[in-house]
Amino acid sequence: MKHISQERIVEMARHMPISRDDKLERWAALIEASSAPLFIFHDLEYKSPHELDRLSDPRSAFALAAGDQVLKEAGLTGAEVGKGMRFFELSMHDVHAFSCNCGGDISNSTMAKRIRALKTSSSSPSMVKRVLGWIGL
């Protein structure tokens, strides 16, 4: 059996692309763990792509994601709605489903469930399983 240090595994994982489902799962877990209610936007469906690229709030789910080191290392470059949409590969319909207030306020738990519902597969392999498979363990 080949022995690899923990540091080497972490370094290898940093260079491994993170799947959309892994990004969404990480984000949903951050939202669930947050004790503060998250800000949801108003009338997102009426915003232009230019407006979405400038739209942010420090209390939003997008800001929470932008503050996470794992998601930053995976390529998330800011807390703006437009940047989050591109990073998480979300449509306007997707974003509207969990971060628009036209349906009223929602809990962090509900927001996380709605984000998880956007995943393509509930049984996709975890990042750890993919890294271990990649190095032959």
Sequence and secondary structure as in RCSB ss.txt:
>XXXX:A:sequence
MKHISQERIVEMARHMPISRDDKLERWAALIEASSAPLFIFHDLEYKSPHELDRLSDPRSAFALAAGDQVLKEAG
LTGAEVGKGMRFFELSMHDVHAFSCNCGGDISNSTMAKRIRALKTSSSSPSMVKRVLGWIGL
>XXXX:A:secstr
     HHHHHHHHHTS   HHHHHHHHHHHHHH  S  B BS GGG  HHHHHH   TTBHHHHHHT HHHHHTT
   SSHHHHHHHHT  HHHHHHHHBGGG    HHHHHHHHHTT S TT   HHHHHHHHTT 
